[in-house]
Amino acid sequence: MKLDENGLLGIAFIVIIVVAFSILGMTGAKTILAFFAFFALPFFLILNAFSLSTEEKLFFALFIGIAWFSLIVFVINRIVPSFSISTLITLAVLVLLGAGMNHPRGKTYIRKLESLLKV
């Protein structure tokens, strides 16, 4: 069964939030929401510009997000000595990058890049 069919991805996300809420309370639900908002969502938007299946985008977004989001926040924190401001700057830049890559003009550049990289 594909995640694209019948909103299965949304249903799975709601089930994860409900289970986290039932086991850990409101703190657990907020933690899961923040994890997906900060780590997975920006990179899912970026990977959405490429021709990958939804499962691949979600899997790569989770693991790339854990590594790269933390690294980018660390680097920006060296310039702006406030962790919360660095986190917000990183989130804004990555979401704007993802939105820009999904823009029609951005998609033409992505298609050209994909055609150059094909062997």
C-alpha positions in Angstrom: 0.0 0.0 0.0 1.4 3.4 -1.0 1.3 6.4 1.3 -0.1 8.5 -1.5 -3.4 6.6 -1.5 -6.4 7.9 0.5 -4.4 10.2 2.7 -2.7 7.4 4.5 0.3 9.6 5.4 -2.0 12.1 7.3 -3.8 9.3 9.1 -0.5 7.7 10.2 0.7 11.1 11.4 -2.5 11.6 13.5 -2.2 8.1 14.9 1.4 8.9 16.0 0.3 12.1 17.7 -2.6 10.4 19.5 -0.3 7.5 20.7 2.3 10.0 21.9 -0.4 12.0 23.7 -1.8 8.9 25.3 1.5 7.6 26.5 3.4 10.9 27.3 0.7 13.5 27.6 0.7 16.9 26.0 4.5 17.1 26.3 4.9 14.0 24.1 2.4 15.3 21.5 4.2 18.7 21.3 7.6 16.9 21.0 6.4 14.8 18.1 4.9 17.9 16.4 8.0 19.9 16.9 10.2 17.0 15.6 8.2 16.8 12.4 7.9 20.6 12.0 11.6 21.3 12.5 13.4 18.2 11.2 11.1 16.5 8.6 9.0 19.2 7.0 11.7 21.5 5.5 13.6 18.7 4.0 10.3 17.0 2.8 9.5 20.2 0.9 13.0 20.3 -0.6 12.8 16.6 -1.6 9.3 17.2 -3.0 11.0 19.0 -6.0 12.6 15.7 -7.0 10.9 12.7 -8.7 10.9 10.4 -5.6 8.0 8.5 -4.1 6.3 9.8 -1.0 7.9 7.0 1.1 11.4 7.9 -0.1 10.8 11.6 0.5 9.6 10.9 4.1 12.4 8.5 4.9 15.2 10.7 3.5 13.6 13.9 5.1 13.6 12.3 8.5 17.3 11.2 8.5 18.6 14.2 6.5 16.7 16.5 8.8 18.2 15.1 11.9 21.7 15.6 10.7 21.5 18.8 8.6 19.1 20.8 10.6 21.2 20.5 13.7 24.4 21.3 11.8 22.9 24.4 10.2 21.6 25.6 13.5 25.1 25.1 15.0 26.8 27.1 12.2 24.3 29.9 12.4 24.6 30.0 16.2 28.3 30.8 15.7 27.2 34.0 13.9 24.0 34.8 15.9 24.7 33.9 19.5 21.1 32.9 20.3 20.0 29.3 19.9 16.3 30.1 19.5 16.9 32.8 16.9 19.3 30.5 15.0 16.6 27.8 15.0 14.0 30.2 13.6 16.4 31.5 10.9 17.3 27.9 9.9 13.6 26.9 9.7 12.7 30.0 7.7 15.6 29.5 5.2 14.9 25.8 4.7 11.1 26.3 4.3 11.7 29.1 1.8 14.3 27.0 0.0 11.7 24.1 -0.2 9.0 26.5 -1.5 11.4 28.0 -4.0 12.3 24.6 -5.3 8.7 23.7 -5.8 8.0 26.9 -7.7 7.6 26.3 -11.5 10.8 28.2 -12.3 12.7 26.2 -9.6 11.4 23.0 -11.0 12.8 23.7 -14.4 16.2 24.1 -12.9 15.8 20.9 -10.9 14.8 19.0 -14.1 17.9 20.4 -15.9 20.0 19.2 -13.0 18.5 15.8 -13.0 19.0 15.4 -16.8 22.7 16.4 -16.4 23.2 13.9 -13.6 21.7 10.9 -15.5 24.2 8.5 -16.8 
